[in-house]
Amino acid sequence: MWPFKRKTETRAASNTGYTAQMMQARTAYITGIDGRAELTSTVQAAVSLWENGLSVADVEGTDILSKRTLAITGRMLALRGEAVFYIGEEGLVPASDWDLSTRNARPTAYRLSLPEISGAKSVTALAGEVLHFRIGADALQPWFGTSPLKRSSLSADLLEVIERALVEVYGDAPLGSSIVPMPETPETDLADIARGFRGSRGRVLVRESIQVQAAGGPAPAQDWKANDLTPDLSKALMDKTLDQARDQINAAFGILPGLNNKATTGPMVREAQRHLAQWTLQPIAEGIAEECSDKLAAPIVLDVTRPLQAFDAGGRARAASGLVQALAAAKEAGVDPAPVLKLVDW
C-alpha cells in the first residue's frame, strides 16, 4: 500500500519538514535571536571549504554526479547535515524539503518538494529514486543527519553572541565621543558653544570659562577637562574569546585551528588542508559513493585526496623510489612482492 494515501496527514517526527522549521523559527523569535552562527564569516569559510573540496572530487562509475551537484551537496551537508536529490530524467534535482516513511529504520518512500521559479513542486518517490546523503546520524534517528553546528550548538551560540555584541558595540556605542563640562550658562549659550566645537577637527579651540565659586573665587582647574565615552573592551577579553570560539567552530568542521593562525607557515597550511581532506571530506565522499552505488546499481568511487593534492609529495616520491628499489631487489631474489605491496597499501 502506498504510504501517502491517507486522508489524515500526520507530520513525521524527523524535525526536517516545513512545519518543524517554522516551529523552530517561531521559538527563536519568542525566546530571542538565536541560531545565527551560520551567518558569521567563520562558518561560511568552513562551509566553502566543504563545498569546494567536494566539488573537485574525482568521480568514477557515473556521470550523474556533476561538479555543481557535489558543491550543493557539500553546502547542504555542512549547514543542514543531509542532502536529498531526486533522480529525474535529466539528472539529479535537489530537494528543498522532504518527508519520509521508514521500515526497519530504513527509508522506503519520500515526499519531496522540488524547487521551481514559480514555487515548489511536490513529488512522491520510492527510496530507490532518491539519493539521501547524511552525516552525524545516531541510533535514535539513523535516517536524520545533523550538521556540525547543531552538534556543537554551545560553541556556535558563543561565536554568535560575541560577534553580535561586537556589531552592536561598533554600531551603537559612542566611539570617539567625549563630554566637555560646560559652565553654568543659559541653554542658548551652551548650544552656541557646542556648535563651535562641531566640525573643528584638528584645530585648537579656546573658550573662556565664566564658572566661579559661590564666594567669588577663581574657576576650578577641571572646568574644561573632557571625558571620553569610548567603551573599554580590553577588560572583556573579547578578542581572545572570539579567537577561541572560531577555533572551536573550525574544529567542529574538521579544520585545524592553526590554519587561521596569524603566525602559521606553509607546512602548517598544507597539513591543515590534508587533515580536512583525509579525515573529514574523504569519509563524507565515501558515504556519498556508497549511497550512489546502492541506488544506481553500479560501483562508484569518489576521491577527494588526489585533486586536492592532500598528501606529502616529497614523502610519496621517496616512498616510490624505495618501492622501485625494493621491487628490483625482490625480482633479483625471486621473491613475490605482492604481499608486501598489499601490506603497505600500494
C-alpha positions as CSV (number, residue, x, y, z in Angstrom):
1,M,0.0,0.0,0.0
2,W,1.3,3.4,-1.0
3,P,2.3,5.1,2.3
4,F,1.0,8.6,1.4
5,K,-2.6,7.6,0.5
6,R,-4.1,8.7,3.8
7,K,-6.9,11.2,4.3
8,T,-5.5,12.5,7.7
9,E,-2.0,13.9,7.3
10,T,0.4,13.2,10.1
11,R,3.6,15.1,10.4
12,A,6.7,12.9,10.8
13,A,8.9,13.5,13.9
14,S,12.1,13.8,11.9
15,N,12.4,17.5,12.5
16,T,13.2,18.1,8.9
17,G,9.9,19.2,7.5
18,Y,8.5,22.7,6.8
19,T,6.3,22.6,10.0
20,A,9.3,21.7,12.1
21,Q,11.3,24.6,10.6
22,M,8.5,27.1,11.2
23,M,8.2,25.9,14.8
24,Q,11.9,26.3,15.4
25,A,11.9,29.8,13.8
26,R,8.9,30.8,15.9
27,T,10.7,29.5,19.1
28,A,13.8,31.5,18.2
29,Y,11.6,34.6,17.7
30,I,9.9,34.2,21.1
31,T,13.0,33.3,23.1
32,G,15.3,35.7,21.3
33,I,17.7,35.9,18.4
34,D,19.4,32.5,18.2
35,G,20.9,30.1,15.7
36,R,22.6,32.7,13.5
37,A,26.1,31.4,13.8
38,E,25.9,30.3,10.2
39,L,25.9,34.0,9.2
40,T,29.4,34.5,10.5
41,S,32.4,34.5,8.2
42,T,34.0,31.7,10.3
43,V,31.2,29.3,9.4
44,Q,30.9,30.4,5.8
45,A,34.6,29.9,5.3
46,A,34.3,26.4,6.7
47,V,31.2,25.7,4.5
48,S,33.1,27.0,1.4
49,L,35.9,24.6,2.1
50,W,33.5,21.7,2.3
51,E,31.6,22.9,-0.8
52,N,34.7,23.5,-3.0
53,G,36.5,20.4,-1.7
54,L,33.7,18.0,-2.6
55,S,33.1,19.8,-6.0
56,V,36.6,18.9,-7.3
57,A,36.4,15.2,-6.3
58,D,37.2,12.6,-8.9
59,V,34.1,10.6,-9.7
60,E,34.4,7.1,-11.3
61,G,31.5,4.9,-12.4
62,T,28.8,7.6,-13.2
63,D,28.2,10.9,-14.9
64,I,25.3,11.9,-12.8
65,L,27.4,13.5,-10.0
66,S,28.4,16.8,-11.6
67,K,30.6,19.4,-10.0
68,R,27.5,21.6,-9.3
69,T,25.7,18.7,-7.7
70,L,28.7,17.9,-5.4
71,A,29.0,21.6,-4.5
72,I,25.3,21.7,-3.5
73,T,25.8,18.5,-1.5
74,G,28.8,19.9,0.4
75,R,26.9,23.1,1.3
76,M,23.8,21.2,2.4
77,L,25.7,18.7,4.5
78,A,27.7,21.5,6.2
79,L,24.6,23.6,7.1
80,R,21.9,21.0,7.3
81,G,23.6,17.7,7.9
82,E,21.8,16.0,5.0
83,A,21.2,16.4,1.3
84,V,18.4,14.8,-0.8
85,F,18.3,14.6,-4.6
86,Y,15.6,13.2,-6.8
87,I,16.8,11.0,-9.6
88,G,15.0,12.5,-12.6
89,E,15.2,12.0,-16.3
90,E,17.5,15.0,-16.7
91,G,19.7,14.2,-13.8
92,L,19.7,14.9,-10.1
93,V,17.3,17.5,-8.8
94,P,17.9,18.9,-5.2
95,A,15.0,18.8,-2.8
96,S,14.4,21.8,-0.7
97,D,12.1,19.9,1.8
98,W,11.2,16.3,2.3
99,D,9.2,13.9,4.4
100,L,9.8,10.2,4.5
101,S,8.4,6.9,5.8
102,T,10.7,4.1,7.1
103,R,10.7,0.4,7.7
104,N,13.2,-1.2,9.9
105,A,14.9,2.2,10.3
106,R,15.5,2.4,6.6
107,P,13.6,4.9,4.3
108,T,11.1,3.4,2.0
109,A,9.3,6.4,0.4
110,Y,9.7,10.1,0.2
111,R,7.5,13.1,-0.3
112,L,9.8,15.7,-1.9
113,S,9.5,19.5,-2.6
114,L,11.5,20.3,-5.7
115,P,12.3,24.0,-6.2
116,E,10.9,25.8,-9.1
117,I,10.9,29.5,-10.0
118,S,7.1,29.7,-9.7
119,G,7.0,27.7,-6.5
120,A,7.9,24.3,-5.1
121,K,6.6,21.2,-6.8
122,S,5.6,18.2,-4.7
123,V,6.8,14.7,-5.9
124,T,6.4,11.3,-4.3
125,A,9.1,8.8,-4.9
126,L,10.3,5.4,-3.6
127,A,13.6,5.2,-1.8
128,G,15.3,3.8,-4.9
129,E,14.5,7.0,-6.8
130,V,16.1,9.3,-4.2
131,L,19.7,9.9,-3.1
132,H,19.8,10.7,0.6
133,F,23.2,11.8,1.9
134,R,23.6,12.4,5.6
135,I,26.2,12.9,8.3
136,G,26.1,12.8,12.0
137,A,23.3,10.3,12.2
138,D,22.7,8.5,15.5
139,A,21.0,5.2,16.5
140,L,17.8,7.0,17.6
141,Q,17.2,8.5,14.1
142,P,19.5,6.9,11.6
143,W,17.6,8.5,8.7
144,F,18.2,12.0,10.1
145,G,21.5,13.8,9.7
146,T,22.8,16.6,11.9
147,S,25.1,19.4,10.9
148,P,28.4,20.3,12.8
149,L,26.8,23.5,14.1
150,K,23.9,21.5,15.7
151,R,26.3,19.0,17.2
152,S,28.3,21.9,18.7
153,S,25.5,24.3,19.4
154,L,27.1,25.7,22.6
155,S,30.2,26.8,20.7
156,A,28.1,28.2,17.9
157,D,26.0,30.2,20.3
158,L,29.2,31.6,21.9
159,L,30.5,32.7,18.5
160,E,27.2,34.2,17.6
161,V,26.8,36.1,20.9
162,I,30.4,37.6,20.7
163,E,30.1,38.7,17.1
164,R,26.6,40.2,17.6
165,A,27.9,42.0,20.7
166,L,30.8,43.5,18.7
167,V,28.3,44.5,15.9
168,E,26.1,46.3,18.5
169,V,29.2,48.0,20.1
170,Y,30.6,49.3,16.8
171,G,27.1,50.2,15.6
172,D,25.6,51.9,18.7
173,A,28.4,52.7,21.1
174,P,29.6,56.4,21.2
175,L,33.1,55.6,19.8
176,G,35.3,58.6,19.7
177,S,32.8,60.8,21.6
178,S,33.6,62.8,24.6
179,I,31.8,65.1,27.1
180,V,33.1,68.6,27.8
181,P,31.8,70.2,31.1
182,M,30.2,73.5,30.2
183,P,29.9,76.5,32.5
184,E,26.7,77.4,34.2
185,T,25.2,79.5,31.4
186,P,21.8,79.7,29.7
187,E,20.8,76.9,27.3
188,T,21.2,79.2,24.3
189,D,24.8,79.9,25.2
190,L,25.5,76.2,25.7
191,A,24.1,75.5,22.2
192,D,26.3,78.1,20.7
193,I,29.4,76.7,22.4
194,A,28.5,73.2,21.3
195,R,28.1,74.3,17.7
196,G,31.6,75.9,17.9
197,F,33.2,72.5,18.6
198,R,31.4,70.9,15.7
199,G,33.4,70.3,12.5
200,S,36.6,71.7,14.1
201,R,38.6,68.6,13.7
202,G,42.4,69.1,14.2
203,R,42.0,72.7,15.5
204,V,42.8,74.2,18.8
205,L,39.6,75.5,20.4
206,V,39.8,78.2,23.0
207,R,36.8,79.0,25.1
208,E,36.5,81.3,28.1
209,S,35.1,79.9,31.3
210,I,32.9,82.1,33.5
211,Q,32.1,79.5,36.1
212,V,33.1,80.8,39.6
213,Q,32.7,79.5,43.1
214,A,30.0,80.8,45.5
215,A,32.5,83.0,47.3
216,G,33.6,84.7,44.1
217,G,36.9,82.7,43.7
218,P,38.6,81.6,40.5
219,A,37.3,78.9,38.3
220,P,38.1,75.3,39.2
221,A,41.0,73.7,37.4
222,Q,38.9,70.8,36.0
223,D,36.4,73.1,34.3
224,W,37.2,72.2,30.7
225,K,38.5,68.7,31.2
226,A,36.9,66.3,28.6
227,N,35.7,62.8,29.5
228,D,36.0,60.1,26.8
229,L,32.9,58.0,26.2
230,T,34.6,55.2,24.1
231,P,33.9,51.9,25.9
232,D,36.9,49.9,27.1
233,L,36.6,46.4,25.7
234,S,40.1,45.3,26.7
235,K,38.9,44.1,30.1
236,A,36.3,41.9,28.5
237,L,38.9,39.9,26.5
238,M,36.6,39.7,23.6
239,D,39.4,39.3,21.1
240,K,40.8,36.2,22.8
241,T,37.3,34.8,23.4
242,L,36.4,35.4,19.7
243,D,39.6,33.6,18.6
244,Q,38.8,30.6,20.8
245,A,35.2,30.4,19.6
246,R,36.4,30.5,16.0
247,D,38.9,27.7,16.7
248,Q,36.2,25.6,18.2
249,I,33.9,26.0,15.2
250,N,36.7,25.2,12.8
251,A,37.5,22.1,14.8
252,A,33.8,21.0,14.5
253,F,34.1,21.3,10.8
254,G,37.4,19.3,10.7
255,I,39.6,22.3,10.1
256,L,42.8,22.6,12.2
257,P,42.8,25.9,14.2
258,G,46.4,26.5,13.0
259,L,45.0,27.3,9.5
260,N,43.7,30.7,10.7
261,N,46.7,31.5,13.0
262,K,48.4,34.7,12.1
263,A,51.8,33.0,12.6
264,T,51.1,29.9,10.5
265,T,53.5,28.8,7.9
266,G,53.3,26.9,4.6
267,P,53.8,23.4,6.1
268,M,51.1,24.1,8.6
269,V,48.7,25.2,5.9
270,R,49.3,22.1,3.9
271,E,48.9,19.9,7.0
272,A,45.6,21.6,7.8
273,Q,44.4,21.0,4.2
274,R,45.5,17.3,4.4
275,H,43.7,16.9,7.7
276,L,40.5,18.4,6.2
277,A,40.6,16.3,3.1
278,Q,41.6,13.0,4.6
279,W,39.7,13.0,7.9
280,T,36.6,14.9,7.0
281,L,35.9,15.2,3.3
282,Q,37.1,11.8,2.2
283,P,34.9,9.9,4.7
284,I,31.9,12.0,3.5
285,A,32.8,11.2,-0.1
286,E,32.9,7.5,0.7
287,G,29.4,7.8,2.2
288,I,28.2,9.6,-0.9
289,A,29.8,6.9,-3.2
290,E,28.2,4.1,-1.1
291,E,24.7,5.7,-1.4
292,C,25.1,6.2,-5.1
293,S,26.4,2.7,-5.7
294,D,23.4,1.3,-3.8
295,K,20.8,3.4,-5.7
296,L,22.4,3.4,-9.2
297,A,23.4,-0.3,-9.1
298,A,27.0,0.4,-10.2
299,P,30.3,0.6,-8.3
300,I,31.1,4.3,-7.8
301,V,34.2,5.8,-6.4
302,L,34.8,9.4,-5.1
303,D,38.3,10.6,-4.4
304,V,39.0,13.9,-2.8
305,T,42.6,13.4,-1.8
306,R,44.1,13.4,-5.3
307,P,42.5,16.5,-6.8
308,L,43.2,18.5,-3.6
309,Q,46.8,17.3,-3.5
310,A,46.2,16.3,0.1
311,F,49.4,14.3,0.5
312,D,53.1,14.8,1.1
313,A,54.5,15.0,-2.4
314,G,58.1,14.7,-1.3
315,G,57.3,11.7,1.0
316,R,55.4,10.0,-1.8
317,A,58.4,10.5,-4.2
318,R,60.8,9.0,-1.6
319,A,58.3,6.1,-1.0
320,A,58.0,5.4,-4.7
321,S,61.8,5.4,-5.1
322,G,62.1,3.0,-2.2
323,L,59.4,0.7,-3.6
324,V,61.1,0.6,-7.0
325,Q,64.4,-0.4,-5.4
326,A,62.6,-3.0,-3.3
327,L,60.8,-4.4,-6.4
328,A,64.1,-4.7,-8.2
329,A,65.7,-6.4,-5.2
330,A,62.7,-8.8,-4.9
331,K,62.9,-9.6,-8.6
332,E,66.6,-10.5,-8.3
333,A,65.9,-12.6,-5.3
334,G,62.9,-14.3,-6.9
335,V,60.5,-13.1,-4.1
336,D,56.9,-12.3,-4.9
337,P,56.4,-8.6,-3.9
338,A,52.6,-8.7,-3.9
339,P,52.1,-9.5,-0.2
340,V,54.5,-6.7,0.8
341,L,52.8,-4.1,-1.5
342,K,49.4,-5.1,-0.1
343,L,50.8,-4.6,3.4
344,V,51.9,-1.0,2.7
345,D,48.6,-0.3,0.7
346,W,50.4,0.5,-2.5
